[in-house]
């Protein structure tokens, strides 16, 4: 049975993520032209909108504008220096530069899978069953959580995954674990096994608490640390100050 991971304390590199400017929400216009069932689902769900747009961002190969609505079934690609913040139904996304991803779902406002091919994305998901994040080296089943994911194409597509808060079922190669986090539990998922493992502990890097709080607010949520009023060490262990991780687990070798 998979168990939560125990992390050794690792040195923290500098965050490197630029501050995210908060902007007024941009009013989205128009209706998605799909079948009647999808149109009804759209009308009954929280609105999808582009919140922030900077640089070159393509949706299905066409430049994305502030007036567009992004839907499940769309592909997004960002250029150098680009960034997009958007909501799709009850999920919110911050897409960083040089990123390629697709959003899969059974209705335009119900994203069931985020497939990240390269680049980085932070996201907040409302509670729901059968939602996944898929990268070339790992799969994460999410149950209502905030996460940050990177795929490093120049490093054999190894993946970085941070469960910022919530519960996530993670699979990488033959490794399986259940991550339950209140403050940033982080992993590397390698393309090739090391010492028999492909899943390794990692520090919390390249994303900020403020970014996750902003995404949560877009879908009427608060992060675990906003609710408790406590933060933690950002060492990747996944717990707040004064709180110990639950359960015993294997200790994976360092990925460094």
DAJOWO-V321430 format. One record per residue. N is the residue number from 1. RES is the residue in one small letter. OMEGA is omega in radians with two decimals (NA if undefined). NEAR is the number of other ideal C-beta (glycine too) atoms within 8 Angstrom. Layout:
N & RES & OMEGA & NEAR
N & RES & OMEGA & NEAR
//
This chain:
1 & x & -3.14 & 2
2 & x & -3.12 & 6
3 & x & 3.09 & 10
4 & x & -3.06 & 13
5 & x & 3.03 & 13
6 & x & -3.05 & 10
7 & x & 2.91 & 12
8 & x & -3.13 & 7
9 & x & -3.10 & 6
10 & x & 3.08 & 12
11 & x & -3.10 & 4
12 & x & 2.96 & 9
13 & x & 3.09 & 7
14 & x & -3.02 & 4
15 & x & 3.08 & 8
16 & x & -3.12 & 6
17 & x & 3.13 & 9
18 & x & 3.08 & 3
19 & x & -3.13 & 6
20 & x & 3.12 & 12
21 & x & 3.10 & 5
22 & x & -3.12 & 4
23 & x & 3.07 & 7
24 & x & 3.13 & 3
25 & x & 3.13 & 6
26 & x & -3.11 & 11
27 & x & 3.12 & 5
28 & x & -3.09 & 11
29 & x & 3.04 & 4
30 & x & 3.11 & 6
31 & x & 3.04 & 5
32 & x & -3.08 & 10
33 & x & 3.12 & 3
34 & x & 3.13 & 7
35 & x & -3.00 & 5
36 & x & 3.14 & 5
37 & x & 3.12 & 7
38 & x & 3.12 & 11
39 & x & 3.13 & 11
40 & x & 3.12 & 8
41 & x & 3.11 & 12
42 & x & -3.07 & 14
43 & x & -3.06 & 6
44 & x & -3.06 & 5
45 & x & 3.07 & 11
46 & x & -3.06 & 8
47 & x & 3.00 & 7
48 & x & -3.07 & 14
49 & x & 2.98 & 11
50 & x & -3.06 & 16
51 & x & -3.14 & 10
52 & x & -3.09 & 10
53 & x & -3.13 & 12
54 & x & 3.11 & 7
55 & x & -3.06 & 11
56 & x & 3.12 & 8
57 & x & -3.14 & 14
58 & x & 2.97 & 12
59 & x & -3.10 & 12
60 & x & 3.08 & 6
61 & x & -3.10 & 6
62 & x & -3.14 & 6
63 & x & 3.10 & 7
64 & x & 3.09 & 12
65 & x & -3.13 & 7
66 & x & -3.13 & 6
67 & x & -3.09 & 8
68 & x & 2.96 & 9
69 & x & 3.06 & 11
70 & x & -3.06 & 12
71 & x & 2.95 & 12
72 & x & -3.03 & 15
73 & x & -3.12 & 7
74 & x & 2.98 & 10
75 & x & 3.13 & 11
76 & x & 3.10 & 16
77 & x & 3.13 & 10
78 & x & 3.11 & 16
79 & x & 3.12 & 10
80 & x & 3.12 & 7
81 & x & -3.08 & 7
82 & x & 3.10 & 12
83 & x & 3.07 & 13
84 & x & 2.99 & 15
85 & x & -3.06 & 15
86 & x & 3.01 & 12
87 & x & 3.00 & 13
88 & x & -3.06 & 13
89 & x & -3.09 & 12
90 & x & 3.08 & 9
91 & x & -3.13 & 12
92 & x & -3.02 & 12
93 & x & 2.95 & 14
94 & x & -3.07 & 14
95 & x & -3.11 & 15
96 & x & -3.10 & 10
97 & x & 3.05 & 11
98 & x & -3.09 & 9
99 & x & 3.01 & 14
100 & x & -3.13 & 9
101 & x & 3.01 & 14
102 & x & 3.11 & 9
103 & x & -3.13 & 16
104 & x & 3.10 & 10
105 & x & -3.13 & 13
106 & x & 2.96 & 5
107 & x & -3.01 & 11
108 & x & -3.09 & 16
109 & x & 3.12 & 15
110 & x & 3.12 & 11
111 & x & 3.13 & 13
112 & x & -3.14 & 10
113 & x & 2.96 & 11
114 & x & 3.13 & 15
115 & x & -3.09 & 11
116 & x & -3.11 & 15
117 & x & 3.05 & 10
118 & x & 3.12 & 10
119 & x & -3.00 & 15
120 & x & 3.10 & 11
121 & x & 2.95 & 14
122 & x & -3.09 & 14
123 & x & 3.03 & 15
124 & x & -3.06 & 14
125 & x & 3.01 & 14
126 & x & -3.09 & 9
127 & x & 3.12 & 5
128 & x & -3.11 & 9
129 & x & 2.97 & 4
130 & x & 3.02 & 6
131 & x & -3.02 & 11
132 & x & 2.88 & 11
133 & x & -3.06 & 14
134 & x & 3.02 & 10
135 & x & 3.11 & 15
136 & x & -3.06 & 7
137 & x & -3.12 & 13
138 & x & 3.01 & 13
139 & x & 3.12 & 10
140 & x & 3.03 & 15
141 & x & -3.00 & 10
142 & x & -3.02 & 13
143 & x & -3.02 & 12
144 & x & -2.93 & 9
145 & x & 2.97 & 14
146 & x & -3.06 & 14
147 & x & 3.01 & 16
148 & x & -3.05 & 15
149 & x & 3.01 & 17
150 & x & 2.94 & 9
151 & x & -3.08 & 15
152 & x & -3.08 & 11
153 & x & -3.11 & 6
154 & x & -3.14 & 3
155 & x & 3.09 & 6
156 & x & 3.08 & 6
157 & x & 3.01 & 12
158 & x & -3.06 & 12
159 & x & 2.97 & 16
160 & x & -3.11 & 15
161 & x & 3.04 & 16
162 & x & 2.98 & 16
163 & x & -3.04 & 17
164 & x & 2.99 & 15
165 & x & 3.13 & 13
166 & x & -3.12 & 15
167 & x & -3.06 & 12
168 & x & 2.99 & 14
169 & x & -3.02 & 12
170 & x & 3.07 & 18
171 & x & 3.08 & 9
172 & x & -3.03 & 13
173 & x & 3.11 & 11
174 & x & -3.13 & 5
175 & x & 3.07 & 11
176 & x & 3.04 & 7
177 & x & 3.00 & 12
178 & x & 3.12 & 10
179 & x & 3.01 & 14
180 & x & -2.95 & 9
181 & x & 2.94 & 16
182 & x & 3.13 & 11
183 & x & 2.92 & 15
184 & x & 2.92 & 13
185 & x & -2.89 & 16
186 & x & -3.03 & 15
187 & x & 2.78 & 17
188 & x & 3.03 & 12
189 & x & -3.02 & 16
190 & x & 3.10 & 14
191 & x & -3.14 & 8
192 & x & -3.11 & 6
193 & x & 2.96 & 9
194 & x & -3.12 & 10
195 & x & 3.08 & 5
196 & x & -3.12 & 4
197 & x & 3.00 & 11
198 & x & -3.11 & 14
199 & x & -3.02 & 15
200 & x & 3.08 & 14
201 & x & 3.14 & 13
202 & x & 3.00 & 13
203 & x & 3.06 & 11
204 & x & -3.05 & 12
205 & x & 2.91 & 12
206 & x & 2.96 & 9
207 & x & -3.00 & 12
208 & x & 3.03 & 9
209 & x & -3.09 & 8
210 & x & 3.09 & 8
211 & x & 3.14 & 12
212 & x & 3.10 & 16
213 & x & 3.11 & 11
214 & x & 3.13 & 12
215 & x & 3.12 & 16
216 & x & -3.13 & 14
217 & x & -3.13 & 9
218 & x & 3.13 & 11
219 & x & 3.04 & 13
220 & x & 3.08 & 4
221 & x & 2.92 & 8
222 & x & 3.11 & 7
223 & x & 3.14 & 13
224 & x & -3.12 & 11
225 & x & 3.02 & 14
226 & x & -3.14 & 9
227 & x & -3.08 & 7
228 & x & -3.05 & 8
229 & x & -3.12 & 5
230 & x & 3.02 & 10
231 & x & -3.11 & 8
232 & x & -3.00 & 15
233 & x & -3.05 & 6
234 & x & 3.10 & 10
235 & x & 3.13 & 11
236 & x & -3.08 & 15
237 & x & 3.03 & 11
238 & x & -3.11 & 16
239 & x & -3.13 & 11
240 & x & 3.05 & 12
241 & x & -3.14 & 7
242 & x & -3.10 & 4
243 & x & 3.14 & 8
244 & x & 3.08 & 4
245 & x & 3.14 & 8
246 & x & 2.97 & 5
247 & x & 3.07 & 6
248 & x & -3.08 & 4
249 & x & 3.07 & 9
250 & x & 3.05 & 6
251 & x & -3.13 & 6
252 & x & 3.09 & 10
253 & x & 3.14 & 8
254 & x & 3.11 & 8
255 & x & -3.08 & 9
256 & x & NA & 3
//
